[in-house]
Amino acid sequence: LAAFERARSRLFARLEGLTDAEYHWEPVSDCVGVRPGDDGVFRVATLFPESGPEEPDPVTTIAWRIWHIGSLCLRGYVIHFFEDAPESGDRHEWPGTAKEGVHALAKDWEHFVSRIAALGDERLLAPIGMGPGGWAEETYLKLALHALVEVAHHGGEIGLLRDLYVREGV
């Protein structure tokens, strides 16, 4: 759990002062992001951006990366692997402002980490017993470590995008 706290403090420190302009900034054309639909509700364009064999992978915005960590990963893990999952709503929907997006991420983080913390050592090392994609045979410890990898990977990318944003046009 100490690793989760360290990852959380580092990620949220990098998110301090995030503006709406940065949140939606597209450093290249055709970024995958979080955009309003015809109904005004912000949603992700796609869950897993894919490219063709001769194309580079799509670039995603900070908003998409925050959504990916919060909704797709952490909230998704709670929904799929814990019996007491709260109502999640439409996981494609995500706040359109930086402040609300960071707040939603914090809530998803707390929901996931509190469930991992409540498992105890024996349950943490036992098979999950449910869930998609072969996870039923895996342990909650493996799920927790996988979550940390996702946070480190996408959190680092968020940090890099913020560094590039402040240097744009310099």
C-alpha positions in Angstrom: 0.0 0.0 0.0 3.0 2.3 0.5 3.7 2.0 -3.2 0.2 3.1 -4.0 0.5 6.1 -1.8 3.8 7.0 -3.4 2.4 6.6 -6.9 -0.7 8.7 -5.9 1.3 11.5 -4.4 3.6 11.7 -7.4 0.8 11.6 -10.0 -1.4 14.1 -8.2 1.6 16.4 -7.6 2.1 16.4 -11.4 -1.6 17.2 -11.9 -1.6 20.3 -9.7 -2.5 23.4 -11.6 -3.6 21.5 -14.7 -5.6 23.8 -16.9 -8.5 23.0 -19.2 -6.3 24.0 -22.1 -3.6 21.5 -21.1 -6.2 18.8 -20.3 -7.5 18.9 -23.9 -4.2 19.9 -25.6 -3.5 18.0 -28.8 0.3 18.2 -29.6 -0.4 16.6 -33.0 -3.4 16.4 -35.3 -6.0 13.7 -34.7 -5.3 13.0 -31.1 -7.6 10.7 -29.2 -9.3 12.6 -26.4 -12.4 13.3 -24.4 -14.8 15.5 -26.3 -18.4 16.6 -26.0 -21.0 14.7 -27.9 -24.1 16.1 -29.6 -25.8 16.0 -26.3 -23.1 18.0 -24.6 -21.8 15.1 -22.5 -18.0 14.5 -22.7 -17.0 11.0 -23.7 -13.8 9.2 -24.8 -13.6 8.7 -28.5 -12.3 5.1 -28.2 -11.2 2.7 -25.5 -8.1 1.4 -27.1 -6.7 3.5 -29.9 -5.2 1.3 -32.6 -3.1 1.9 -35.6 -2.6 0.1 -38.9 0.6 -1.9 -39.7 2.2 1.1 -41.4 0.9 3.8 -39.0 2.2 5.1 -35.7 0.0 4.5 -32.6 -2.3 7.4 -32.0 -1.4 10.1 -29.5 -3.8 10.7 -26.7 -4.5 13.8 -24.7 -4.0 14.3 -20.9 -7.8 14.1 -20.5 -7.8 10.6 -22.2 -4.9 9.4 -20.1 -6.6 10.5 -16.9 -9.8 8.8 -18.0 -7.8 5.7 -18.9 -6.2 5.5 -15.4 -9.4 6.4 -13.5 -12.4 4.9 -15.4 -11.0 2.2 -17.6 -8.4 0.8 -15.2 -9.2 1.5 -11.6 -13.0 1.8 -11.8 -13.0 -1.1 -14.3 -11.1 -3.3 -11.8 -13.5 -2.5 -9.0 -16.5 -3.3 -11.3 -15.0 -6.6 -12.6 -13.2 -7.9 -9.6 -15.0 -6.8 -6.4 -18.5 -7.8 -5.5 -19.3 -4.5 -3.7 -18.7 -2.3 -6.7 -20.7 0.9 -6.7 -22.9 1.9 -9.6 -20.5 3.1 -12.3 -22.7 4.7 -14.9 -21.4 5.0 -18.4 -17.6 4.5 -18.2 -17.1 6.3 -21.6 -18.3 9.5 -20.0 -15.7 11.7 -18.3 -15.6 15.2 -17.0 -14.8 17.9 -19.6 -12.8 20.1 -17.2 -9.4 19.4 -15.7 -10.6 20.1 -12.2 -13.5 17.7 -12.5 -11.4 15.1 -14.3 -8.7 15.1 -11.5 -11.5 14.8 -8.9 -13.0 11.9 -10.7 -9.6 10.2 -10.9 -9.2 10.7 -7.1 -12.5 9.1 -6.4 -11.7 6.1 -8.7 -8.3 5.8 -7.0 -9.8 5.7 -3.5 -12.5 3.1 -4.5 -9.8 0.8 -5.8 -7.1 1.2 -3.2 -9.6 0.9 -0.3 -10.7 -2.4 -1.6 -7.2 -3.7 -2.1 -6.3 -2.5 1.5 -9.4 -4.4 2.9 -8.4 -7.8 1.4 -5.8 -8.9 3.9 -2.8 -11.0 3.1 -4.5 -14.3 2.6 -7.1 -13.0 0.1 -4.5 -10.8 -1.6 -2.6 -14.0 -2.5 -5.6 -16.1 -3.4 -7.1 -16.4 -6.9 -9.6 -13.6 -7.7 -12.2 -16.1 -8.7 -14.1 -13.9 -11.2 -13.6 -11.4 -13.9 -12.9 -11.2 -17.7 -9.8 -12.1 -19.7 -8.3 -14.9 -17.6 -8.1 -12.8 -14.5 -10.2 -15.3 -12.4 -7.1 -17.5 -11.9 -4.8 -14.5 -11.1 -4.3 -13.0 -7.6 -5.4 -9.7 -6.3 -1.7 -9.0 -5.7 -1.1 -9.3 -9.5 -4.1 -7.1 -10.2 -2.7 -4.5 -7.7 0.7 -4.6 -9.4 -0.9 -4.3 -12.8 -2.7 -1.2 -11.6 0.6 0.3 -10.4 2.1 -0.3 -13.8 -0.8 1.4 -15.5 -0.5 4.4 -13.2 3.3 4.6 -13.7 3.1 4.3 -17.4 0.3 6.7 -18.1 1.2 9.0 -15.2 4.7 9.4 -16.8 3.1 10.2 -20.1 0.9 12.8 -18.5 4.0 14.4 -17.0 5.8 14.5 -20.3 2.8 16.0 -22.0 2.7 18.7 -19.4 6.4 19.4 -19.9 5.9 19.7 -23.6 2.8 21.9 -23.2 4.7 24.6 -21.3 7.4 24.6 -23.9 5.1 24.7 -26.9 6.2 27.6 -29.1 9.3 28.3 -27.1 
